[in-house]
Amino acid sequence: MAANVFKVGSTTMKDPISWQWEDSQIDTSLNRKPVLGIYWKCTLSFNMMTIAQYSSWDSFDDGASHSVQLPSPHSYADTTYTGAFIRVKGAGGAGANQFVYNATVEISGLVGA
């Protein structure tokens, strides 16, 4: 199986150590089954990346929507989603060796995941 490629627009990004998909539960039905919205969120986790790699992700945390390529939560095939919002958070401080530790990237607004 080929490695997944993470992209924002045409920019290939640093691969996370893990990623987690989350659907959007907007309500519960009368029989207590979840009613899911159309939007999904994917959280990417990184244990370490260079300042340049972090800055690359951070440059897309601008409030604008972006086209992203992520592995599908169903097939794991690389899939392009449009209208995604990117938020970089949870980064530890840069070490003396110019690395950023324990960062997460939250990609939300994913439709049809």
Backbone as JSON, one array per atom type, in Angstrom:
{
  "sequence": "MAANVFKVGSTTMKDPISWQWEDSQIDTSLNRKPVLGIYWKCTLSFNMMTIAQYSSWDSFDDGASHSVQLPSPHSYADTTYTGAFIRVKGAGGAGANQFVYNATVEISGLVGA",
  "N": [[0.83, -1.17, 0.0], [0.59, 2.16, -0.89], [2.06, 5.12, 0.49], [0.1, 7.66, 2.07], [-0.6, 10.91, 0.74], [-0.48, 14.15, 1.85], [-1.94, 17.18, 1.1], [-2.26, 20.7, 0.63], [-3.99, 22.67, -1.43], [-1.81, 22.79, -4.08], [0.42, 22.19, -2.67], [2.54, 19.93, -1.19], [2.43, 18.52, 1.99], [3.91, 18.08, 5.29], [3.77, 14.79, 6.54], [1.52, 13.53, 9.0], [1.91, 11.84, 12.23], [-0.28, 10.5, 12.99], [-3.82, 10.44, 12.24], [-7.18, 11.5, 12.77], [-10.54, 11.02, 12.09], [-13.63, 12.75, 12.46], [-17.06, 12.75, 12.63], [-19.83, 15.03, 12.33], [-22.01, 15.23, 14.78], [-25.18, 16.38, 15.01], [-27.53, 16.23, 16.36], [-29.87, 14.15, 18.19], [-32.05, 11.51, 17.35], [-35.53, 10.63, 17.96], [-35.42, 7.96, 18.74], [-32.99, 7.88, 19.89], [-30.8, 7.62, 18.2], [-27.86, 8.87, 16.58], [-28.0, 11.92, 14.75], [-26.45, 12.85, 11.96], [-24.48, 15.54, 10.73], [-23.49, 17.16, 7.62], [-20.87, 17.82, 7.59], [-17.44, 17.02, 8.19], [-14.56, 16.53, 10.3], [-11.04, 16.47, 10.43], [-8.35, 15.59, 12.37], [-4.96, 16.09, 12.56], [-1.99, 14.73, 13.87], [1.21, 15.55, 15.09], [4.42, 14.62, 16.14], [6.86, 15.82, 15.95], [8.23, 18.43, 14.01], [9.99, 20.36, 11.56], [10.78, 23.88, 11.86], [10.23, 25.11, 9.42], [8.44, 23.25, 8.23], [6.32, 23.4, 10.06], [5.66, 26.12, 9.77], [4.77, 26.07, 7.16], [2.33, 24.6, 7.34], [1.08, 26.38, 9.11], [0.8, 28.69, 7.59], [-1.5, 28.31, 6.18], [-3.47, 28.59, 8.01], [-5.48, 30.74, 7.96], [-8.08, 31.61, 7.94], [-9.34, 31.45, 5.53], [-10.94, 29.37, 3.04], [-9.76, 26.2, 1.83], [-8.49, 23.87, -0.62], [-7.96, 20.52, 0.08], [-5.99, 17.53, 0.27], [-6.53, 14.44, 1.57], [-6.43, 11.23, 3.25], [-9.28, 9.24, 2.71], [-11.85, 8.64, 5.14], [-13.12, 6.25, 4.87], [-12.11, 4.59, 2.79], [-9.41, 5.03, 2.82], [-8.11, 5.98, 0.63], [-6.36, 8.53, -1.13], [-8.01, 11.57, -1.2], [-9.55, 14.46, -2.53], [-10.78, 17.34, -0.99], [-12.84, 20.19, -1.0], [-13.23, 23.57, 0.19], [-12.25, 23.53, 2.8], [-11.28, 24.33, 6.15], [-8.43, 25.34, 7.95], [-6.74, 24.86, 10.97], [-4.09, 25.43, 13.05], [-2.8, 24.15, 15.99], [-1.87, 23.69, 19.45], [0.91, 23.47, 19.54], [4.09, 22.73, 20.86], [6.88, 24.53, 22.26], [9.6, 25.74, 20.25], [12.55, 23.89, 20.02], [16.08, 24.02, 20.84], [17.19, 22.95, 18.65], [15.71, 23.76, 16.52], [13.15, 22.59, 16.04], [9.62, 21.89, 16.16], [7.41, 20.7, 18.57], [4.82, 18.28, 19.23], [2.5, 19.24, 17.78], [-0.8, 19.94, 16.5], [-3.02, 19.75, 13.75], [-6.04, 20.92, 12.72], [-8.51, 20.15, 10.49], [-11.34, 21.3, 9.13], [-14.83, 21.47, 8.07], [-15.19, 19.66, 6.06], [-16.88, 18.19, 3.5], [-18.9, 15.43, 2.73], [-17.18, 13.4, 3.45]],
  "CA": [[0.0, 0.0, 0.0], [1.38, 3.38, -1.0], [1.86, 6.09, 1.57], [-0.83, 8.74, 1.76], [-0.01, 12.22, 0.49], [-1.28, 15.24, 2.41], [-1.7, 18.4, 0.34], [-3.15, 21.86, 0.69], [-3.81, 23.17, -2.79], [-0.82, 21.95, -4.76], [1.58, 22.07, -1.78], [2.65, 18.69, -0.41], [2.69, 18.89, 3.37], [4.5, 17.09, 6.19], [2.84, 13.74, 6.96], [1.35, 13.4, 10.45], [2.14, 10.49, 12.76], [-1.61, 9.89, 13.01], [-4.94, 11.33, 11.96], [-8.45, 10.99, 13.28], [-11.73, 11.61, 11.5], [-14.75, 12.93, 13.37], [-18.25, 13.27, 11.96], [-20.48, 16.06, 13.14], [-23.32, 14.85, 15.29], [-25.89, 17.63, 15.25], [-28.72, 16.03, 17.18], [-30.24, 12.75, 18.33], [-33.44, 11.28, 16.96], [-36.4, 10.18, 19.05], [-34.98, 6.66, 19.23], [-31.64, 8.12, 20.42], [-29.73, 7.42, 17.21], [-27.29, 10.17, 16.22], [-28.31, 12.54, 13.47], [-25.17, 13.39, 11.56], [-24.44, 16.64, 9.77], [-22.75, 16.84, 6.41], [-19.47, 18.23, 7.73], [-16.52, 16.18, 8.94], [-13.33, 17.17, 10.74], [-9.9, 15.56, 10.52], [-7.28, 16.14, 13.2], [-3.66, 15.5, 12.27], [-1.08, 14.87, 15.01], [2.64, 15.53, 14.76], [5.25, 14.64, 17.35], [7.98, 16.73, 15.72], [8.44, 18.91, 12.65], [10.91, 21.5, 11.51], [10.12, 25.19, 11.86], [9.73, 25.33, 8.05], [7.25, 22.42, 8.04], [5.27, 24.01, 10.88], [5.29, 27.38, 9.12], [4.01, 25.74, 5.96], [0.95, 24.34, 7.78], [0.55, 27.58, 9.75], [0.48, 29.69, 6.58], [-2.86, 28.04, 5.71], [-4.39, 28.91, 9.12], [-5.71, 32.13, 7.63], [-9.5, 31.89, 7.9], [-9.86, 31.2, 4.18], [-11.15, 27.94, 2.75], [-8.71, 25.63, 1.0], [-8.64, 22.52, -1.15], [-7.0, 19.66, 0.76], [-5.98, 16.11, -0.06], [-6.39, 13.63, 2.77], [-6.97, 9.89, 3.08], [-10.7, 9.11, 3.03], [-12.07, 7.86, 6.37], [-13.74, 4.97, 4.54], [-11.27, 3.75, 1.93], [-8.02, 5.46, 3.02], [-7.56, 6.48, -0.63], [-6.18, 9.97, -1.15], [-9.22, 12.21, -1.7], [-9.49, 15.92, -2.46], [-11.95, 18.01, -0.42], [-12.77, 21.64, -1.16], [-13.92, 24.34, 1.23], [-11.75, 23.13, 4.12], [-10.65, 25.35, 6.99], [-7.28, 24.75, 8.64], [-6.35, 25.52, 12.21], [-2.9, 24.84, 13.67], [-2.88, 24.42, 17.42], [-1.25, 22.75, 20.37], [2.34, 23.25, 19.31], [5.03, 23.03, 21.92], [7.88, 25.51, 21.87], [10.72, 25.29, 19.4], [13.74, 23.53, 20.76], [17.33, 24.63, 20.39], [17.54, 22.37, 17.35], [14.78, 24.31, 15.53], [12.01, 21.72, 15.78], [8.39, 22.16, 16.91], [6.96, 19.42, 19.1], [3.44, 18.03, 19.64], [1.54, 20.12, 17.11], [-1.95, 19.34, 15.84], [-3.66, 20.53, 12.7], [-7.45, 20.56, 12.62], [-9.05, 20.5, 9.19], [-12.79, 21.18, 9.29], [-15.66, 21.88, 6.93], [-15.05, 18.67, 5.0], [-18.2, 17.7, 3.11], [-18.95, 14.16, 2.0], [-16.08, 12.5, 3.8]],
  "C": [[0.88, 1.24, 0.0], [1.08, 4.31, 0.16], [0.88, 7.17, 1.13], [-0.07, 10.04, 1.58], [-0.97, 13.28, 1.0], [-0.92, 16.51, 1.65], [-2.7, 19.47, 0.74], [-2.93, 22.57, -0.63], [-2.86, 22.24, -3.52], [0.43, 21.72, -3.91], [1.53, 20.76, -1.0], [3.14, 19.05, 0.99], [3.37, 17.75, 4.13], [3.44, 16.08, 6.62], [2.73, 13.7, 8.49], [1.72, 11.99, 10.92], [0.82, 9.75, 12.87], [-2.64, 10.93, 12.62], [-6.21, 10.66, 12.41], [-9.59, 11.76, 12.65], [-12.84, 11.69, 12.54], [-15.93, 13.46, 12.57], [-18.92, 14.27, 12.88], [-21.87, 15.6, 13.53], [-24.05, 16.13, 15.66], [-27.1, 17.48, 16.14], [-28.87, 14.53, 17.43], [-31.71, 12.61, 17.98], [-34.24, 10.8, 18.16], [-36.0, 8.82, 19.6], [-33.5, 6.67, 19.64], [-30.51, 7.78, 19.47], [-29.17, 8.79, 16.83], [-27.77, 10.63, 14.85], [-27.03, 13.28, 13.06], [-25.33, 14.53, 10.57], [-23.61, 16.24, 8.57], [-21.26, 17.14, 6.53], [-18.68, 17.24, 8.6], [-15.32, 17.03, 9.34], [-12.25, 16.1, 10.8], [-8.81, 16.26, 11.32], [-6.0, 15.36, 12.95], [-2.75, 15.75, 13.47], [0.36, 14.7, 14.56], [3.43, 15.5, 16.06], [6.41, 15.61, 17.2], [7.98, 17.15, 14.26], [9.38, 20.11, 12.7], [10.09, 22.8, 11.56], [9.52, 25.46, 10.48], [8.47, 24.51, 7.79], [6.07, 22.99, 8.83], [4.76, 25.29, 10.23], [4.47, 27.15, 7.87], [2.56, 25.45, 6.32], [0.33, 25.63, 8.3], [0.15, 28.65, 8.74], [-0.94, 29.52, 6.03], [-3.91, 28.25, 6.81], [-4.72, 30.4, 9.01], [-7.2, 32.51, 7.55], [-10.14, 31.69, 6.54], [-10.1, 29.71, 4.0], [-10.12, 27.48, 1.73], [-9.15, 24.28, 0.44], [-7.56, 21.67, -0.47], [-7.09, 18.23, 0.23], [-5.63, 15.33, 1.19], [-6.84, 12.21, 2.45], [-8.44, 9.84, 3.51], [-10.87, 8.29, 4.3], [-12.64, 6.47, 6.08], [-12.82, 4.03, 3.76], [-9.78, 3.98, 2.13], [-7.35, 5.9, 1.72], [-7.41, 7.99, -0.53], [-7.36, 10.62, -1.86], [-9.09, 13.71, -1.53], [-10.83, 16.46, -1.97], [-11.78, 19.51, -0.63], [-13.52, 22.31, -0.02], [-13.48, 24.01, 2.64], [-11.1, 24.32, 4.84], [-9.58, 24.69, 7.84], [-6.96, 25.58, 9.87], [-5.19, 24.76, 12.82], [-2.96, 25.18, 15.14], [-2.08, 23.39, 18.2], [0.23, 22.53, 20.17], [3.13, 23.6, 20.56], [6.05, 24.03, 21.41], [8.95, 24.9, 20.98], [11.92, 25.0, 20.28], [14.97, 24.22, 20.2], [17.72, 24.13, 19.01], [16.54, 22.75, 16.26], [13.68, 23.34, 15.1], [10.83, 22.17, 16.63], [7.84, 20.81, 17.33], [5.47, 19.44, 19.41], [2.42, 19.01, 19.06], [0.36, 19.3, 16.6], [-2.47, 20.32, 14.79], [-5.09, 20.02, 12.57], [-7.96, 21.07, 11.28], [-10.56, 20.25, 9.26], [-13.52, 21.67, 8.06], [-15.6, 20.92, 5.78], [-16.41, 18.05, 4.72], [-18.05, 16.37, 2.38], [-17.82, 13.23, 2.3], [-16.62, 11.1, 4.0]]
}
